Amino acid sequence: MAVNIVVEYCEPCGFKSHYDELESAVREEYPDVNIKSCPGDKMGAFEILINEQLVFSKLERGGFPYEKDLMKAIQQAKAGEPVEKITNSQAPCVIL
């Protein structure tokens, strides 16, 4: 089954690097998956949609998704199974 991923991230927050890392990992594991970014202006946003379904929201969770959780969600989508919302998140990096 075709899988389309859209990641909307806060450009002013500098989250493009998080998208770039995520895109690289997804393309390595699932080269046939279509992934694209959608820079947005929602402060603090890092929202991931798989086949138009919101599966992760940094605005809701407060951190970034774990790579393994996203890979599991992609596998579910590829198998045609319902994709569960990712509820685990890692704390954002803080530089003091």
N, C-alpha and C positions, 0 to 999 in steps of 0.2 A: 504494500500500500504506500502511496506517495505521502511524504511527510514534509510539511512546510513550517519553518520556524521563523518567527519575527521577534526580534529583541528590540524593545524600545528602551533607550537609556537616556539619562540626564547628561546632556553634552556639557553644560556649565560645571557639573560636578566632576568631570574628567573620567567618566565611566567607560569611555571608548576602549581603554586598555583591558577592562574586564570583558567587554564584548569580544575583542580580538582574541583573547585567550580562549574564551568559550567557543568561538567560531573555529579556531584551529583544532581544538579537541574534538568537536563534533565532526568536522571534515575528515579527521584522521580515522575516527571510529566508524563513521557512516558517510562515506563519500557521495552516496546517492541522495542524501538529504539536502533539501534546499533551505539555506539559512541566510537571512539578511537582517541588517540593522535598520532601525528607524530612529535616528536621533530626535529626542523630544525636549521639551522645555519644562516638564514636570520635575520640580526640584526633588532630587533623591531617587528618581525612578530607575528601575531596572526590571522591566516587565517582560516575561517570556510567554509567547503564545505558540502553541503547537496546533496546526490546522485550525487556526482562529479561536482556539480555546485557551484562556488564560490559565497557565499551569504554575507560574511563579510570579510573585509580586514583592519586590523589595519594599515597596511602600507599606505592604501588610506585614512582612516578616522582619524588616529592619536590617537584613544582611543580604549576602549573596548566596545563590544556590550552590550546593555541593555538586561537583561534576558527576559523581556516580548516580545521584538522584535524577539529574537531567538525562543521563544515558538510559536509565531505566524507563523514564517517561517516553523517550524516543523509541525504545524497543517496543513498548506497549502500543504506540501509535503505528509503528511499522506492521505489527501483528494484527492490527484492526481492533485491538482491545480498547476499552475506555481508559483514558489517561487520567491518572490520579493527580490531584493538585500536590505540588511539592510544598511540604510544610517545614522541613528542616532548612536552616540557613546558618551560614558561618558569619561571625561578626565582621563588619567592615574593618579594614586596617585603619589604625589611628596612629599618626606620626606626631610625637610630642616634641 
